[in-house]
């Protein structure tokens, strides 16, 4: 039996987070021109992850199966009024999809947003990334806006 958990990431998890984020970047490069596929291992990327993990206004968590990281979610509170959160990165290893791990991680994130007093969550998805778009719709997001080749989706308090 596999045992799944969600936990906050720390600097000790940096290498695992980099590997997972690298997979996400490689996947996003299929849909978005100019994705910096080497960002995860760059000095800028390392600084980005460390800063996000240290900030109380950031959600940086891993989902683990039998203590092995298989996915992550990174999001942040709005810096002005903290009534909404922006989901920046959400990824589950392709071999681990379809087992409820993404939902487990996402539900933990939604609980965190409620504790922070958030009323809504937004995420931008490439309009050509139909798989990601479908997952967010399944999780309760609704289309809010379109900007260029991105669809802005929103999850409100009533939808969660």
Phi, psi and omega in degrees: 000136179270140181247116182255139177221159174239134177210157176297146177267153179229178180301332178295340180266004187307313182297317178296319179296320178297316180299312181296316180295324177300317177299318178298313180300317179297322178291316181296330180298340177290336187246336186233124177290142174085008177296129181280092187290345178261009183302318187305326184256359180284163176301320178298318179295316178299315179297320178301309181297315181297316180297318181294320181292332183273341185277132177289346179266013182239145174249114178226100183229156178247151168251133184238144172242122183050046177069010179252122180297127179236357180190170179207164174219131176236130179211166179217153174281150173302134185287343183270301185239355176058022177269357176215157180237150177247120177278117185265315184214135181214121185211139172232133177311140183302324179289345183252005180284157178080012181245009179085005182289320177297318179296318178301313179294317181295319179296323175297318178298314180299319176301316178300316181297321179295319177297331179277353181085017180289142177258343181202162177230138175239155176210142176255133182230139175300132183297340178272352180271075185299323180298312179296316180302315181297321179297314180295322177296320178297328179279358175109002178287152176235150178293131181252318187197167173231134178226114182060238179259020180245148173250128177265122180249152183226140173242120180261166182307320182289335182280338183267000000 
